[in-house]
Amino acid sequence: MDACQFYISCERVFGAALHKKPSIVLSNNDGNIVALSPEARALGLRRGQPFFQCQEIIREHGVLTYSSNYSLYGHMSANMMAVLREYCPRVEVYSIDEAFALITNLPIDDLTEFGQTLRQRIYQYTGLPVRIAIAPSKGLTKIGCELLKANPQYEDVLDLTAFTAQQLEQALTQVEIENVWGIGRKYARYLHNYGIVTARDLRDADERWIRKQLTVVGARIQLELKGISCLPLEEKPPPGAR
């Protein structure tokens, strides 16, 4: 599960009439943009952009500007996770706006219908829109979330377990290597030099080469893209985590 434009969505919960207006959230000192709505992105604004450089666009287009309110975001996140746990008792809270859930032992007949029901219930109780991807591994679940961002026809729920092998290949081809979970910019640039530019390329690359070049971390990412789960659900945060 992945919340859509989480900071922006939290602010919009309390201003329904403003949902289609371009909006941005600023960093603690109001120095940089840390989140923005699709409408603001369409104006050319970008995450990380200094606020002072955007004044003309903000004034011209009436962009709504919010200072970060992390107590609000934390409260909204807790509410969202609470609804998720009502449907999926085994949950890993991965970040403030994202979670993994284990559903293999739940009596579910139609996974897409289940995902839509969960998405609608979260919106009903919190006002937060979410995307839900269902897959046999965390890595493919993240791929599903990337596909949902680019393909509105899925209506924010995607069951990759229902894909044929050909459909999955096409889906993995749509995801650039930079957007594969666990592949940072440095690794992405390196892989580009060897013609590995999509998630499919990484999945199909020589396993020994991947292990040598990207260590055991890269090997696990590759296995996850093949639908082999090797990253267990972490229901409790590790010692020292906050």
C-alpha positions in Angstrom: 0.0 0.0 0.0 1.3 3.4 -1.0 -0.5 6.7 -0.1 -0.8 9.1 -3.1 1.0 12.4 -2.6 0.8 11.8 1.1 1.7 15.3 2.5 -0.5 17.0 0.0 -3.3 14.6 0.6 -3.1 15.2 4.4 -3.5 18.9 3.9 -6.3 18.5 1.4 -8.4 16.4 3.9 -9.3 19.7 5.6 -10.0 21.6 2.4 -12.1 19.5 0.0 -12.9 22.4 -2.2 -9.1 22.9 -2.9 -8.5 19.4 -4.2 -7.8 20.4 -7.7 -5.8 23.5 -7.0 -2.0 23.4 -7.4 -0.4 22.8 -4.0 3.0 22.5 -2.4 4.4 21.6 1.0 7.6 23.2 2.1 10.5 22.0 4.3 10.8 22.8 8.0 12.3 26.3 7.4 10.1 26.9 4.3 13.3 26.7 2.2 12.5 24.0 -0.3 9.6 22.1 -1.9 9.3 18.7 -0.3 6.0 17.6 -1.8 3.7 18.8 -4.5 0.4 18.0 -6.2 0.2 16.8 -9.8 -1.3 20.2 -10.7 1.8 22.0 -9.2 4.1 19.6 -11.0 2.3 20.4 -14.3 3.3 24.1 -13.8 7.0 23.1 -13.8 7.6 23.0 -10.0 9.8 20.2 -8.7 10.6 18.5 -5.4 13.7 20.0 -3.8 13.3 23.3 -5.7 14.2 26.4 -3.5 11.0 28.3 -2.5 12.4 31.7 -3.5 12.9 30.5 -7.1 9.2 29.7 -7.4 7.6 33.0 -6.3 6.5 34.1 -9.8 4.8 30.8 -10.7 3.2 30.6 -7.2 1.7 34.2 -7.6 0.7 33.8 -11.2 -1.2 30.5 -10.7 -2.3 30.9 -7.1 -0.4 27.9 -5.9 -1.4 26.9 -2.3 1.6 26.8 0.0 1.8 24.8 3.2 4.6 24.6 5.9 5.4 21.0 6.9 3.2 19.8 9.7 4.8 16.5 10.8 2.5 16.0 13.8 -0.5 16.1 11.4 1.2 13.7 9.0 2.2 11.3 11.7 -1.4 11.3 13.1 -2.9 10.7 9.6 -0.4 7.9 8.9 -1.3 6.1 12.2 -5.0 6.3 11.2 -4.3 4.9 7.8 -2.2 2.0 9.2 -5.0 1.3 11.8 -7.5 0.8 9.0 -5.0 -1.4 7.1 -4.6 -3.6 10.1 -8.3 -4.2 10.4 -8.1 -6.0 7.1 -4.6 -7.3 7.2 -3.4 -8.2 10.8 0.2 -8.8 9.6 1.6 -5.4 8.5 5.1 -3.9 8.1 5.0 -0.1 8.3 7.8 0.7 5.8 7.5 4.5 6.0 5.1 7.2 7.0 3.1 6.7 3.8 3.8 3.1 2.8 3.3 -0.4 4.2 3.5 -4.1 3.2 0.9 -6.6 4.4 0.8 -10.3 4.3 -2.5 -11.6 2.9 -1.7 -15.2 1.9 -3.6 -16.7 4.9 -6.7 -14.5 4.5 -9.9 -15.9 2.9 -9.9 -13.7 -0.2 -11.8 -14.8 -3.4 -11.0 -11.8 -5.6 -7.8 -9.9 -4.9 -8.7 -6.9 -7.0 -12.1 -6.6 -5.3 -10.4 -6.9 -1.9 -7.9 -4.2 -2.8 -10.7 -1.9 -4.0 -12.6 -2.5 -0.7 -9.6 -1.7 1.4 -8.7 1.4 -0.7 -12.3 2.7 -0.3 -12.4 2.0 3.4 -9.1 3.9 4.0 -10.4 6.8 2.1 -13.8 6.7 3.9 -12.1 6.8 7.4 -9.1 9.0 6.7 -9.7 10.9 3.5 -6.4 9.7 2.1 -6.2 8.2 -1.4 -4.0 5.1 -1.6 -2.6 2.8 -4.2 -2.6 -1.0 -3.6 -0.4 -3.4 -5.5 -0.6 -7.2 -4.9 2.3 -9.4 -5.8 4.3 -12.5 -4.5 7.3 -10.5 -3.4 8.0 -7.0 -2.0 10.0 -6.1 -5.0 7.2 -6.9 -7.4 4.8 -5.1 -5.1 6.9 -1.9 -5.5 6.9 -2.5 -9.3 3.1 -2.6 -9.1 3.0 0.7 -7.3 5.2 2.3 -10.0 2.8 1.0 -12.6 -0.2 2.4 -10.8 1.3 5.8 -10.8 1.6 5.7 -14.6 -1.6 3.8 -15.5 -4.8 5.4 -14.2 -6.9 2.7 -15.9 -6.1 0.3 -13.1 -8.0 2.6 -10.7 -5.3 2.4 -8.0 -5.4 -1.3 -7.5 -3.2 -3.8 -9.4 -3.0 -7.6 -8.9 0.2 -8.7 -10.5 -0.5 -12.3 -9.5 -3.2 -12.4 -12.2 -0.7 -11.3 -14.9 0.4 -13.8 -17.6 4.1 -14.2 -18.1 3.9 -12.0 -21.2 1.9 -9.3 -19.3 4.5 -9.3 -16.5 7.3 -8.9 -19.0 5.6 -5.9 -20.6 4.9 -4.4 -17.1 8.6 -4.8 -16.1 9.7 -3.2 -19.3 7.7 -0.1 -18.4 9.6 0.5 -15.2 13.0 2.2 -15.6 15.9 0.8 -13.6 16.1 4.1 -11.6 12.6 3.3 -10.2 13.4 -0.3 -9.1 13.2 -0.6 -5.3 16.8 -0.8 -3.9 18.6 0.5 -7.0 19.9 4.0 -6.3 21.2 6.5 -8.7 24.8 5.2 -8.5 23.8 1.7 -9.4 21.4 2.9 -12.0 24.1 4.8 -13.9 26.4 1.8 -13.6 23.8 -0.6 -15.0 23.0 1.7 -17.9 26.5 1.2 -19.1 25.8 -2.5 -19.5 22.4 -2.0 -21.2 20.3 -2.7 -18.1 17.8 0.1 -18.3 14.5 -1.5 -17.2 13.3 -3.8 -14.4 12.9 -6.5 -17.0 16.6 -6.2 -18.0 17.6 -6.6 -14.4 15.4 -9.6 -13.8 16.8 -11.3 -16.9 20.5 -10.4 -16.4 23.1 -13.1 -15.6 22.7 -14.0 -11.9 26.4 -14.5 -11.3 27.2 -11.1 -12.9 24.6 -9.4 -10.8 25.8 -10.9 -7.6 29.4 -10.0 -8.4 28.6 -6.4 -9.4 25.8 -5.6 -7.0 26.6 -8.0 -4.2 24.0 -10.0 -2.3 21.7 -7.0 -2.2 21.5 -6.9 -6.0 21.0 -10.6 -6.1 18.0 -10.4 -3.7 16.5 -7.6 -5.8 16.8 -9.7 -8.9 15.1 -12.7 -7.1 12.3 -10.4 -5.9 11.7 -9.3 -9.5 11.4 -12.9 -10.4 8.6 -13.3 -7.8 10.8 -15.2 -5.3 10.2 -13.6 -1.9 13.5 -13.3 0.0 12.7 -10.1 2.0 10.5 -11.2 5.0 7.8 -9.0 6.5 9.2 -7.0 9.3 6.3 -6.6 11.6 8.4 -5.1 14.4 10.9 -2.2 13.8 14.5 -3.2 14.2 16.2 -2.3 17.6 17.0 1.4 17.7 14.5 2.3 14.9 12.2 5.2 15.4 
